[in-house]
Amino acid sequence: MSFRLPNAEEKFSYVHDQFERIAKRYDLTNDVISLYMHRSWKKRAVKELVQSPTGNYLDVCCGTGDLALTVAKYLSAQGSVTGLDFSANMLDVARSRAKNLQSSQSQNGNSAKIEFQQGDAQKLPFAAESFDGAIISFGLRNLTDLQAGLNEMARVVKPGGRVVNLDLGHPTNPIFAPMFGLFFGHVVPIIGEVLQNDRQAYTYLPESRNTYPKPNAITKMFEQAGLTNVQHIPLAFDSVALHVGTRR
């Protein structure tokens, strides 16, 4: 039977259920699929986000906390990062990882505050202008309403703070694009089946890219959310798109 993407009514529950299933080995699978390159992409995104080591930052759709912990490494003991996700299993992994990081950092007195909270990215449980910046990594395309998610991120960021999105791009190089499509469409599901025993979740990943807006459309969505100086930074031969905007 051919794979079918969930419709708008099904998407929230569908995506939630699959992330609950794959939480335990999620980081390992990401390492294999990206050939470890996702770590460098995230570091680049965090450098665009963090403007002060004492700032207060939000990681939306934080998953197992990989990006939130990267943000924390750029902060001083006066800084803080909050991770939000709708998957309890993902957050369990994130809290365990944060505990280990804080334990090691506390020995040199450079331990930023790290918190994790369960919630909906489209209805963030935070007051307006609560954070110095907000970031989302490979999570925007999983939302039912992408614009609502960006609007919420812009709402909770202080004027002058940045909103950052790191997600899949749309390569156009005539040589690389077919190779990328072949890898994502056929190899990634096999990796998911081997490492996670979950071919369906890792068939959703490449299929979701097909309906995710192209970079110029994401730029317009940033602007519609009230963000200025919006930049699109292509990475990995356009297979990954980094967007940065500043809150008015």
Protein Blocks (a to p, Z undefined) as FASTA:
>chain_A
ZZddddfklmmmmmmmmmmmmmmmmmmmmmmmnnommmmmmmmmmmmmmmcfkbccddeh
klnommmmmmmmmpcfkbccddddfbfklmmmmmmmmmmmmmmmmmnopaccdddddddf
klccbdehkbfbdcdehklmmpmblmlmmmmmmmmpcehiacddddddddfbfklmmmmm
mmmmmmmmmmmmmmnopaklmmmmmmmmmmpccfklmmmmmmmnopahiacddeehhlac
cdddddZZ
